[in-house]
Amino acid sequence: MTNEVLPVWTYSYLAMLPPVFILTDYLRYKPVIMLHVVAFIICYLILLFGRGVMLMQVAEFFFGLVSATEIAYFSYIYSMVSPEHYQKVSSYCRSITLVAYTGGSVLAQLLVSLTTLSYSGLFYITLACVSVAFFFSLFLPMPTKSMFFHTNYDREACQKPLEQDAALEEAQKNHKIVHPELHTTSGMPDKKEPSKPEPENVALRVFVHWFQDLKDCYSSKHLFYWSLWWAFATSGYNQVLNYVQVLWEDKAPSQDSSIYNGAVEAIATFGGALAAFSVGYMKVNWDLLGELGLAIFSALIAGALFLMNYTLSIWVCYAGYLLVKSSYMFLITIAVFQIAVNLSVERYALVFGIDTFIALVIQAIMTLIVADKRGFNLQITTQFLVYGSYFAVIAGVFLVRGTYIIYSAKCQKEVESLAATQNPNEPCPQEPRDVSTKF
């Protein structure tokens, strides 16, 4: 299971994401949503009635397809509403997903603990739910346009409404205090240089726009480092999520003890939801302290993973997982905001898609080296020792980066104060010195 079956999910997810990302937009979402549900149904049919390692690997392949095609669901919703409703729609989608996952975990735990329902019974319930979802997908209205292919893709025509421009400019002004290079990167479309003549071929024109957009976006050091954390942390978190059930089975074999995995997943998801919700009410200068926060919470995740590896108690292992999931949900919510605030809405899917793809590449490499039988073929406990060390390295890198930002900002403030004292009649400089160029 650990070294031959589960790695297939990572590889299939990585292989399917690029073509799905393109086909989702080209086919206008609905067909890919239906494929998403059909792949889910096939996966659970194989898990219910299949036997042997090879069929379990096939099931993991279809689950990788399920993961890759999930992007169609969110893209479809964005295509059906106007940009000013994106934030509210994103909140609804994230909330309903977390609520549904929590409800499913609680229901599964209650059914197993109180009615002694078999695990195959849970599979039948899941299969019924997914079949109902497929029925409803048949009645989804077909979008008449998409984000890239089925639209008049003109850079000037893609400008956001004036009131959105004003809001984005206001948000970006807050970032210039510590990261003044942002005003030259992924800001307003009307400040860009005139574009070169575009290819007549639609597909080629879309790819040219994608490349130019990515170049503009990642030229921002602030966005680049938050995306970097997103990619590396998500790959590590996905590994933990993929293998934690195996670790729990190792710590407390199901044939010898009561299992509370469903309850733990429910509590962890609810804790993650609370952590994500709290971000909206925190008054923190994320530009100045954000990357130091990434370091602190990454170190917390590393410590929890080390604890999960060395403890002999399943309850301590459960507690470590709760800490890992809550911390990651808290940080990823901040990262989404910090990345999105520097982008126009047309670039959200592109940048997040690329960040996810990079995360999957890192995860595939990690899986091949750590878990796959063609690599080191490590035992599950040793794997979690590696994952803890992985997050410790992430914490160290961002600790250096965060400390440097705070020190540079402090030095810059002292220089400006000294300059104002020596030349009281001279106005303060309009733009602070770029303290991030060395990074």
C-alpha positions in Angstrom: 0.0 0.0 0.0 2.7 2.5 1.0 5.3 1.8 -1.7 3.3 0.5 -4.7 -0.3 1.7 -4.5 -0.4 5.2 -3.0 2.4 6.7 -5.1 0.3 6.2 -8.2 -2.1 9.0 -7.1 0.7 11.5 -7.1 2.0 10.5 -10.5 -1.4 10.4 -12.2 -2.4 13.8 -10.6 0.8 15.4 -12.0 0.4 13.8 -15.4 -3.3 14.8 -15.8 -3.2 18.3 -14.4 -1.6 20.1 -17.5 -4.0 18.7 -20.1 -7.0 19.0 -17.8 -6.1 22.7 -17.1 -6.2 23.4 -20.9 -9.2 21.2 -21.7 -11.2 22.6 -18.9 -11.2 26.1 -20.4 -11.4 24.9 -24.0 -14.4 22.6 -23.3 -16.1 25.2 -21.1 -16.0 23.4 -17.8 -19.2 21.3 -17.8 -17.9 18.2 -19.7 -14.8 18.1 -17.3 -17.1 18.4 -14.3 -19.0 15.4 -15.6 -15.7 13.6 -16.2 -14.7 14.4 -12.6 -17.8 12.7 -11.2 -17.5 9.7 -13.6 -13.9 9.2 -12.5 -15.0 9.3 -8.9 -17.6 6.6 -9.6 -15.1 4.3 -11.4 -12.6 4.8 -8.6 -15.1 3.6 -5.9 -16.5 0.7 -8.0 -12.9 -0.6 -8.3 -12.3 -0.2 -4.6 -15.5 -2.0 -3.8 -15.3 -4.9 -6.3 -11.6 -5.0 -7.4 -8.9 -7.3 -5.9 -5.2 -7.2 -6.1 -2.4 -4.6 -6.3 -2.9 -3.8 -10.0 -6.6 -2.9 -9.7 -5.8 -0.8 -6.6 -3.2 1.1 -8.7 -5.9 1.6 -11.4 -8.2 3.0 -8.7 -5.4 5.4 -7.6 -5.0 6.5 -11.2 -8.7 7.4 -11.4 -8.5 9.2 -8.1 -5.6 11.2 -9.5 -7.9 12.1 -12.4 -10.6 13.1 -9.8 -8.1 15.5 -8.2 -6.9 17.0 -11.4 -10.4 17.6 -12.8 -11.6 19.3 -9.5 -10.3 22.6 -11.0 -13.3 22.6 -13.4 -15.7 23.0 -10.5 -14.3 26.2 -9.3 -13.5 27.5 -12.8 -17.2 26.8 -13.8 -18.5 28.9 -10.9 -16.2 31.8 -11.7 -17.3 31.7 -15.3 -21.0 32.1 -14.3 -20.6 35.1 -12.0 -19.2 38.6 -12.5 -15.8 39.5 -11.1 -17.2 41.6 -8.2 -18.7 38.4 -6.8 -15.5 36.3 -6.9 -14.6 36.9 -3.2 -18.1 35.9 -2.0 -18.3 32.9 -4.3 -14.8 31.7 -3.2 -16.0 32.0 0.4 -19.1 29.9 -0.3 -17.1 27.2 -2.1 -14.5 26.8 0.6 -17.1 26.9 3.3 -19.4 24.3 1.8 -16.4 22.0 1.1 -15.2 22.2 4.7 -18.7 21.7 6.1 -19.4 18.7 3.8 -16.0 17.1 4.6 -16.6 17.6 8.4 -20.2 16.2 8.1 -19.0 13.2 6.1 -16.2 12.4 8.6 -18.6 12.7 11.6 -21.2 10.5 9.9 -18.7 7.9 9.0 -17.3 7.8 12.6 -20.8 7.5 14.1 -21.8 4.7 11.7 -18.7 2.7 12.4 -18.6 3.2 16.1 -22.4 3.0 17.0 -23.8 0.7 14.3 -20.7 -1.4 13.5 -21.1 -0.6 9.8 -18.4 -2.1 7.7 -16.0 0.0 5.7 -17.5 -1.3 2.5 -20.8 0.1 3.7 -19.2 3.5 3.8 -18.0 3.0 0.3 -21.6 2.3 -0.8 -22.8 5.5 0.8 -20.1 7.5 -0.9 -20.9 5.9 -4.3 -24.5 6.8 -3.8 -23.6 10.4 -3.0 -21.3 10.7 -6.1 -24.0 9.2 -8.3 -26.5 11.9 -7.1 -23.8 14.5 -7.9 -23.5 13.1 -11.4 -27.3 13.3 -11.9 -27.3 17.0 -11.0 -24.2 17.7 -13.2 -26.4 16.7 -16.2 -28.6 19.8 -15.6 -25.8 22.4 -15.2 -26.2 25.2 -17.7 -23.4 25.2 -20.4 -21.4 28.4 -20.1 -21.2 30.5 -23.3 -17.7 31.7 -22.6 -14.6 30.7 -20.8 -11.6 32.6 -19.3 -9.2 32.2 -22.2 -10.3 30.3 -25.3 -13.9 31.3 -25.7 -13.5 35.0 -25.3 -12.2 38.0 -27.2 -8.9 37.9 -25.4 -7.6 41.5 -25.6 -5.4 42.9 -22.9 -7.1 46.3 -22.9 -10.5 44.7 -23.0 -9.7 42.5 -20.0 -9.3 45.5 -17.7 -11.3 45.3 -14.5 -14.1 47.8 -13.8 -12.9 51.2 -12.4 -14.1 50.5 -8.9 -12.2 47.2 -8.8 -9.1 49.0 -10.1 -9.3 51.5 -7.3 -9.7 48.7 -4.7 -6.7 46.8 -6.1 -4.6 50.0 -6.2 -5.5 50.6 -2.5 -4.5 47.1 -1.5 -1.3 47.3 -3.5 -0.3 50.6 -1.8 0.0 48.7 1.5 2.5 46.3 -0.1 4.8 49.1 -1.4 6.0 50.0 2.1 8.1 46.9 2.4 8.0 45.6 -1.2 8.1 48.7 -3.4 9.0 46.6 -6.5 5.3 45.5 -6.7 4.3 48.7 -8.5 6.3 47.7 -11.5 5.0 44.1 -11.8 1.6 42.6 -11.8 -0.5 45.6 -11.0 -2.8 47.4 -13.3 -3.2 46.4 -17.0 -3.4 50.0 -18.2 0.2 50.7 -17.0 1.8 48.1 -19.2 3.7 48.7 -22.3 1.9 48.3 -25.6 1.8 44.6 -26.5 3.5 43.2 -29.6 1.4 42.0 -32.5 -0.3 38.8 -31.5 -0.5 35.5 -33.3 -3.6 34.9 -35.3 -3.9 31.3 -34.1 -6.3 31.3 -31.1 -4.4 28.6 -29.1 -1.0 30.1 -29.8 -2.3 33.5 -28.8 -3.6 32.1 -25.5 -0.3 30.5 -24.7 1.6 33.8 -25.5 -0.7 35.6 -23.1 -0.2 33.0 -20.4 3.6 33.2 -20.7 3.5 37.0 -20.6 1.2 37.0 -17.6 3.3 34.6 -15.7 6.4 36.6 -16.4 4.7 39.8 -15.2 3.3 38.1 -12.1 6.4 36.3 -10.9 8.7 39.4 -11.4 7.2 40.5 -8.1 9.6 39.3 -5.3 6.8 39.4 -2.8 4.4 37.2 -4.9 7.3 34.9 -5.9 8.3 34.1 -2.3 4.7 33.5 -1.2 4.2 31.2 -4.2 7.4 29.5 -3.4 6.1 28.7 0.1 2.8 27.6 -1.4 4.4 25.1 -3.7 6.8 23.5 -1.2 4.4 23.5 1.7 1.5 22.1 -0.3 3.7 19.3 -1.6 4.7 18.3 1.9 1.2 18.6 3.2 -0.2 16.4 0.4 2.3 13.8 1.4 1.2 13.9 5.0 -2.4 13.7 3.9 -1.8 10.8 1.6 0.1 8.7 4.1 -1.3 9.6 7.5 -3.8 6.8 7.5 -1.0 4.3 7.0 0.9 5.8 9.9 -2.2 5.5 12.2 -2.6 1.9 11.2 1.0 1.4 12.1 0.6 3.0 15.5 -2.8 1.3 16.3 -3.7 -1.6 14.1 -7.4 -1.6 13.4 -7.8 -5.3 14.3 -6.5 -4.6 17.8 -8.0 -1.3 18.7 -10.9 1.1 18.2 -10.4 3.5 15.3 -11.3 7.2 15.5 -9.9 8.4 12.2 -13.2 9.9 11.1 -13.6 11.9 14.3 -10.0 13.2 14.0 -10.5 14.2 10.4 -13.7 16.0 11.4 -12.0 17.9 14.2 -9.0 18.7 12.1 -11.1 20.1 9.3 -13.2 22.1 11.7 -10.0 23.4 13.3 -8.7 24.3 9.9 -11.9 26.2 9.1 -11.7 28.2 12.3 -8.0 29.0 11.7 -8.8 30.1 8.1 -11.8 32.2 9.4 -9.6 33.9 12.0 -7.3 35.3 9.3 -10.0 37.8 8.2 -10.1 39.4 11.6 -6.3 39.6 12.3 -4.8 43.1 12.1 -1.3 42.2 11.1 1.1 43.8 8.7 1.6 40.6 6.6 4.0 42.4 4.3 6.4 42.9 7.2 5.7 39.9 9.4 4.1 37.4 7.0 7.2 35.5 6.0 8.4 35.3 9.6 4.9 33.9 10.3 5.5 31.3 7.6 8.7 30.3 9.3 7.1 30.0 12.8 4.2 27.9 11.7 6.3 25.8 9.4 8.5 25.0 12.4 5.3 24.1 14.3 4.3 21.7 11.6 7.8 20.2 11.6 7.7 19.7 15.3 4.3 18.0 15.1 5.5 15.7 12.4 8.5 14.7 14.5 6.2 14.0 17.4 4.0 11.8 15.2 7.0 9.8 14.1 8.5 9.2 17.6 5.4 8.8 19.7 4.0 5.4 20.5 0.5 6.8 21.5 -2.1 7.0 18.8 -3.7 9.9 20.7 -0.5 11.9 20.5 -0.3 11.1 16.9 -3.9 12.3 16.4 -3.0 15.5 18.2 0.0 16.1 16.0 -2.2 15.7 12.9 -4.7 18.3 14.3 -1.8 20.7 14.7 -0.5 20.1 11.2 -3.8 20.5 9.4 -4.9 23.6 11.4 -1.5 25.3 10.9 -1.5 24.6 7.2 -5.1 25.8 6.7 -4.2 29.0 8.6 -1.1 29.7 6.5 -2.6 28.7 3.1 -5.4 31.2 3.7 -2.9 34.0 4.3 -0.9 32.8 1.2 -4.0 32.9 -1.0 -4.8 36.4 0.1 -1.2 37.7 -0.3 -0.9 36.2 -3.8 -4.4 37.3 -5.0 -4.1 40.9 -3.7 -1.3 41.5 -6.3 -3.2 40.0 -9.2 -6.1 41.0 -11.4 -8.9 38.4 -11.2 -8.1 37.1 -14.7 -4.8 35.8 -13.4 -6.0 33.9 -10.4 -6.6 30.6 -12.0 -3.3 30.8 -14.0 -1.0 31.6 -11.1 -2.7 29.2 -8.7 -2.7 26.5 -11.4 1.0 27.0 -12.0 1.7 27.0 -8.2 -0.2 23.7 -7.9 1.6 22.2 -10.8 5.0 23.1 -9.3 3.8 21.6 -5.9 2.9 18.3 -7.7 6.3 18.2 -9.4 8.0 18.5 -6.0 5.6 16.0 -4.5 6.3 13.5 -7.3 10.1 13.8 -6.8 9.6 13.4 -3.0 7.3 10.3 -3.6 9.8 8.7 -6.0 12.7 9.2 -3.6 11.0 8.5 -0.2 8.0 6.2 -0.8 8.3 4.5 -4.1 9.7 1.0 -4.2 12.1 2.2 -7.0 13.5 4.8 -4.5 14.5 4.3 -0.9 11.3 2.4 -0.2 11.2 3.8 3.4 9.0 2.6 6.2 6.0 4.8 7.1 7.5 6.1 10.3 10.8 7.0 8.6 8.8 8.8 6.0 7.3 11.1 8.6 10.8 11.8 9.9 11.7 13.0 6.4 8.6 15.1 6.1 9.3 16.8 9.5 12.9 17.5 8.3 11.4 18.9 5.0 9.2 21.4 6.9 12.1 22.3 9.2 14.2 23.3 6.1 11.3 25.4 4.9 11.1 27.1 8.3 14.8 27.8 8.3 14.7 29.4 4.8 11.8 31.7 5.6 13.2 32.5 9.1 16.2 34.0 7.3 14.1 35.8 4.8 11.6 37.1 7.4 14.4 38.3 9.7 16.1 40.1 6.8 12.9 41.9 5.8 12.3 43.1 9.4 15.9 44.2 9.8 15.9 46.0 6.4 12.6 47.8 7.2 14.0 48.9 10.6 17.2 50.2 9.0 15.3 52.0 6.3 13.1 53.7 8.9 16.1 54.8 10.9 17.7 56.3 7.8 14.5 58.2 6.9 14.2 59.5 10.4 17.8 60.6 10.4 17.4 62.3 7.0 14.3 64.1 8.2 16.1 65.3 11.4 19.1 66.6 9.4 16.9 68.3 6.7 13.7 69.2 8.4 12.6 71.4 5.6 13.0 68.7 2.9 10.0 66.5 2.4 10.4 62.7 3.0 11.1 60.6 -0.1 8.0 59.5 -1.9 9.3 56.0 -2.5 11.2 54.0 0.1 14.4 52.3 -0.8 13.9 48.7 -2.2 15.0 46.5 0.7 14.3 43.3 -1.1 16.8 43.5 -4.0 19.4 41.3 -2.3 16.8 38.5 -2.3 
